[in-house]
Amino acid sequence: MERRRTALRRIADLGLITLLVAYVNVAVASMWTTPWLLALAFTLPPLVLGLRLGDPRRALAFAATGLVLGPLTEISCILSGLWTYGETGGLPLVPAWIFPLWSCFPAALWIVVRSVLGRAPRSVCQPLHLTLILLGLAIEVFLFAWLGHSTPLTLAAVLPLCALVLLLVRRLEAAVIFLAGGLIGPLCESLPITAGAWVYVQPEILGMPAWLPVGYSLFSLFTALAAEQIGALALQPRRSPALDPSPADG
């Protein structure tokens, strides 16, 4: 009976992610001209995903990771001329709705991992790993900003980076995140691009550059692993001052 319940929960998680992908597509395609109203409409998905994660501190850490890394990456790529938004609502470069939307990304990826593999994120924070993950993300952003106007050059630089990262991480979770990110990202963009919400400078396949799935895959991996580390840091038990040895105790 317990195995059946677990299986149903895992199916329900995948169903939730599917519904959210559809919701994002329809909402952005129909409301992108009113970005502040769309931002309000996107306040619900982070709450739903946070509840599915189960731990409030981890959910907050995941949301904060996506909230910071997603917009920073977008701003860097927009400044390099890779795409532009049709309506930002008065904000420079990006509309307000991308902030709550990116805050969903790490939680959604780890819920997919839990659904596929039955595994939760690790609860051990290793500062060196977090530093290397963020360095890897910075390298990815640099490569896309530098080479993103040429798909052959971009893939020639980024595909070896993908192979290196997957080889170094050596976790099945990483492979699931890599594949899920490369699928979820373009799916969330398909209808909004058709509606005119943003425009890529290289609309090669259905309005998207051919390198987009690989870019999403690598970004998803770095972001999810960074969220895992930050979430583990948030879950570390806090030491009570009353339990700290005083100097007199030797």
HELIX and SHEET records of a PDB file:
HELIX    1   1 GLU A    2  MET A   31  1                                  30    
HELIX    2   2 PRO A   35  ALA A   41  1                                   7    
HELIX    3   3 LEU A   44  LEU A   53  1                                  10    
HELIX    4   4 PRO A   56  LEU A   79  1                                  24    
HELIX    5   5 ILE A   98  TRP A  102  1                                   5    
HELIX    6   6 PHE A  105  LEU A  117  1                                  13    
HELIX    7   7 PRO A  127  LEU A  147  1                                  21    
HELIX    8   8 THR A  151  VAL A  169  1                                  19    
HELIX    9   9 LEU A  172  ALA A  195  1                                  24    
HELIX   10  10 LEU A  212  LEU A  235  1                                  24    
HELIX   11  11 PRO A  241  LEU A  243  5                                   3    
HELIX   12  12 PRO A  247  ASP A  249  5                                   3    
SHEET    1   A 2 TRP A  83  TYR A  85  0                                        
SHEET    2   A 2 TRP A 198  TYR A 200 -1                                        
END                                                                             
